Amino acid sequence: MLKIEYHGHSCVQLSDGEHSLIIDPFLSDNPVATADPDAIRVQHVLLTHAHADHIQNAAQIAKANDATLVAIHELATYMSWQGVKAQDMNIGGRLSLGYAEVQMVQAFHSSAIVNHETKEIIYGGMPAGFIIRWNGHTILHAGDTNLFLDMKLIGERNAIDLAFLPIGDLFTMGPEDAATAAEWLKAKQVVPVHYNTFELIKQDGAAFIELLKSRGIEGRALHPGEHLEL
């Protein structure tokens, strides 16, 4: 059994009861998050890219848990400079966590750490998504991305049980493109992410689930703090 908990925005935590990992922890300044970053207990922190709304609590959680942070080379290196135990990897590569395997796949977006006070932008490496294979289940967290044709290849090569897809539009793909992505990925179940955190990315999660249903795809719109089990 895997417990999948949604913490809002793109933050997802997976657990089998003994081991746990968290993806893109953005909690402190997330107006819809219900989780306290100090209460998160994990062995690994996975980051899809370097934007603040995906890495805000990453170093804090990793240090508090003596957890290993996994990210693309440039971002992992930056995090290691913050005193975090980091494991770098790159797109296409696979990594064993001991209890699960992760593979980094491409995403189309941007990735940088932006310091508004110093007006400095630090390159964060390529954005990515993660395929996670755990206890016989295959889960895709697509990261921040648009629709791209190689999603068909990802779907052909992986039997995806659950896909987390962004639907917020403006900064990522919107609901229509996300529904097409779900078709191309051949995902058995889809959970929308990266929406309704802020007004600029406001979307109707229930309407997206109905759109998936019209295409024969199962979906579930989780509220922050809700979970599902595989």
C-alpha positions as CSV (number, residue, x, y, z in Angstrom):
1,M,0.0,0.0,0.0
2,L,1.1,3.5,-0.8
3,K,-0.4,6.6,0.8
4,I,-0.3,9.6,-1.4
5,E,-0.9,12.9,0.4
6,Y,-1.4,16.2,-1.4
7,H,0.0,19.3,0.4
8,G,-1.2,21.9,-2.1
9,H,0.3,23.5,-5.2
10,S,2.7,20.8,-6.6
11,C,3.7,19.3,-3.2
12,V,3.0,15.6,-2.9
13,Q,4.2,13.2,-0.2
14,L,4.4,9.4,-0.7
15,S,4.7,6.8,2.1
16,D,4.5,3.1,2.6
17,G,4.3,3.4,6.4
18,E,8.1,2.8,6.9
19,H,9.6,5.1,4.2
20,S,8.5,8.4,2.8
21,L,9.5,11.0,0.3
22,I,8.2,14.5,-0.5
23,I,8.2,16.3,-3.9
24,D,8.5,20.1,-4.3
25,P,7.8,21.2,-0.7
26,F,6.2,24.7,-0.8
27,L,4.4,25.1,2.5
28,S,5.4,28.2,4.5
29,D,4.1,30.8,2.0
30,N,1.5,28.5,0.4
31,P,-1.8,30.1,1.3
32,V,-3.7,26.8,0.8
33,A,-1.3,24.4,2.5
34,T,-2.3,22.8,5.8
35,A,0.9,20.9,6.6
36,D,3.6,22.3,8.9
37,P,7.0,21.8,7.4
38,D,8.5,21.0,10.8
39,A,6.1,18.0,11.1
40,I,7.2,16.4,7.8
41,R,9.1,13.2,8.2
42,V,10.8,11.8,5.1
43,Q,14.0,10.1,3.9
44,H,14.1,11.9,0.6
45,V,13.2,15.3,-0.9
46,L,12.7,15.4,-4.6
47,L,12.8,18.7,-6.6
48,T,11.5,19.1,-10.1
49,H,13.0,22.5,-10.7
50,A,14.4,25.6,-8.9
51,H,11.5,28.0,-8.7
52,A,10.6,29.2,-5.2
53,D,7.1,27.7,-5.2
54,H,8.7,24.3,-5.5
55,I,11.8,24.5,-3.3
56,Q,10.9,26.9,-0.4
57,N,11.0,24.3,2.4
58,A,13.3,21.8,0.7
59,A,16.5,22.6,2.7
60,Q,14.5,23.0,5.9
61,I,12.9,19.6,5.6
62,A,16.0,17.8,4.4
63,K,18.1,19.1,7.2
64,A,15.5,18.4,9.9
65,N,15.2,14.8,8.7
66,D,18.9,14.2,7.7
67,A,17.2,13.3,4.4
68,T,18.8,13.2,1.0
69,L,17.7,15.8,-1.5
70,V,17.5,14.6,-5.1
71,A,17.5,17.1,-8.0
72,I,19.1,17.8,-11.3
73,H,22.9,18.5,-11.1
74,E,22.9,22.3,-10.9
75,L,20.1,22.5,-8.4
76,A,21.5,19.7,-6.3
77,T,24.9,21.4,-6.2
78,Y,23.3,24.7,-5.1
79,M,21.4,22.9,-2.4
80,S,24.6,21.2,-1.2
81,W,26.0,24.7,-0.7
82,Q,23.2,25.3,1.7
83,G,24.4,22.5,3.9
84,V,22.0,19.9,2.5
85,K,22.9,16.3,1.8
86,A,22.2,16.2,-1.9
87,Q,22.2,13.6,-4.7
88,D,22.4,15.0,-8.2
89,M,21.1,13.2,-11.3
90,N,20.0,14.2,-14.8
91,I,17.2,13.6,-17.3
92,G,16.9,10.0,-18.4
93,G,18.9,8.7,-15.4
94,R,17.6,6.3,-12.7
95,L,18.4,6.3,-9.0
96,S,17.6,3.7,-6.4
97,L,16.4,5.1,-3.1
98,G,16.6,1.7,-1.5
99,Y,12.8,1.4,-1.0
100,A,11.9,2.8,-4.4
101,E,13.4,3.8,-7.8
102,V,13.1,7.2,-9.4
103,Q,13.8,8.2,-13.0
104,M,14.1,11.7,-14.1
105,V,12.2,12.6,-17.3
106,Q,12.0,15.8,-19.3
107,A,9.6,18.7,-18.7
108,F,9.4,22.0,-20.7
109,H,9.5,25.0,-18.4
110,S,12.2,27.3,-16.9
111,S,14.3,26.9,-13.8
112,A,16.1,29.4,-11.8
113,I,16.5,30.9,-8.3
114,V,15.5,34.5,-8.4
115,N,16.7,36.9,-5.7
116,H,14.6,40.0,-6.0
117,E,16.6,42.0,-3.4
118,T,19.9,41.6,-5.3
119,K,18.3,41.3,-8.7
120,E,20.3,38.1,-9.3
121,I,19.1,35.0,-11.2
122,I,20.9,31.7,-10.5
123,Y,20.5,29.1,-13.2
124,G,18.8,26.0,-11.7
125,G,19.5,23.4,-14.4
126,M,16.8,21.9,-16.7
127,P,13.3,21.4,-15.3
128,A,12.2,17.8,-15.0
129,G,9.6,15.3,-13.9
130,F,10.0,12.1,-11.9
131,I,8.8,8.5,-12.5
132,I,8.6,6.7,-9.2
133,R,8.4,2.9,-9.1
134,W,7.5,1.7,-5.6
135,N,5.8,-1.5,-4.3
136,G,4.7,-2.4,-7.8
137,H,3.2,1.0,-8.6
138,T,4.4,3.5,-11.1
139,I,3.7,7.2,-10.4
140,L,4.5,10.2,-12.5
141,H,5.0,13.7,-11.1
142,A,5.3,15.7,-14.3
143,G,6.7,18.8,-12.7
144,D,5.9,22.2,-14.3
145,T,5.5,21.6,-18.0
146,N,3.6,22.2,-21.1
147,L,2.2,19.5,-23.4
148,F,4.9,17.8,-25.5
149,L,4.8,15.0,-27.9
150,D,7.3,12.7,-26.1
151,M,4.6,12.2,-23.4
152,K,3.4,9.5,-25.8
153,L,6.8,7.8,-25.5
154,I,6.7,8.0,-21.7
155,G,3.2,6.5,-21.8
156,E,4.3,3.7,-24.1
157,R,7.3,2.7,-22.0
158,N,5.7,3.0,-18.6
159,A,2.5,1.6,-17.2
160,I,1.6,4.7,-15.2
161,D,-0.9,4.0,-12.3
162,L,-1.1,7.7,-11.2
163,A,0.0,10.9,-12.8
164,F,0.2,14.3,-11.2
165,L,-0.3,16.9,-13.9
166,P,-0.3,20.7,-13.7
167,I,-3.5,22.4,-14.9
168,G,-3.1,26.0,-13.8
169,D,-2.3,27.5,-17.2
170,L,-0.3,30.7,-17.6
171,F,2.9,29.2,-16.2
172,T,2.2,25.6,-17.2
173,M,-0.3,23.8,-19.4
174,G,-4.0,24.3,-18.8
175,P,-6.8,21.8,-18.4
176,E,-7.3,21.0,-22.1
177,D,-3.6,20.3,-22.7
178,A,-3.4,18.4,-19.4
179,A,-6.3,16.2,-20.5
180,T,-4.5,15.4,-23.7
181,A,-1.3,14.7,-21.7
182,A,-3.2,12.2,-19.6
183,E,-4.3,10.5,-22.8
184,W,-0.8,10.4,-24.3
185,L,0.6,9.2,-21.0
186,K,-2.1,6.4,-20.8
187,A,-2.4,7.2,-17.0
188,K,-4.8,5.0,-15.2
189,Q,-5.6,7.8,-12.7
190,V,-4.8,11.6,-12.7
191,V,-4.6,14.1,-9.9
192,P,-4.3,17.8,-11.0
193,V,-1.7,20.0,-9.3
194,H,-0.3,23.5,-9.6
195,Y,-3.6,25.3,-9.6
196,N,-5.8,27.4,-7.2
197,T,-2.8,28.4,-5.1
198,F,-3.0,32.0,-6.4
199,E,-5.6,33.9,-8.4
200,L,-3.4,33.8,-11.6
201,I,-3.7,30.0,-11.8
202,K,-7.3,29.6,-10.6
203,Q,-9.0,26.6,-12.2
204,D,-12.0,24.4,-11.6
205,G,-10.6,21.0,-10.5
206,A,-14.0,19.3,-10.6
207,A,-14.5,20.5,-14.2
208,F,-11.1,19.0,-15.1
209,I,-12.1,15.7,-13.6
210,E,-15.3,15.7,-15.8
211,L,-13.1,16.5,-18.8
212,L,-11.0,13.5,-18.0
213,K,-14.1,11.4,-17.5
214,S,-15.4,12.3,-21.0
215,R,-12.2,10.8,-22.4
216,G,-12.5,7.6,-20.3
217,I,-9.8,8.6,-17.8
218,E,-10.2,8.4,-14.0
219,G,-9.3,11.4,-12.0
220,R,-9.5,12.9,-8.6
221,A,-9.1,16.5,-7.5
222,L,-7.5,16.4,-4.0
223,H,-7.8,19.3,-1.6
224,P,-4.7,20.2,0.4
225,G,-4.4,17.7,3.3
226,E,-6.4,15.0,1.5
227,H,-4.9,11.7,0.5
228,L,-5.5,8.6,-1.6
229,E,-4.1,5.1,-1.5
230,L,-2.7,2.7,-4.1
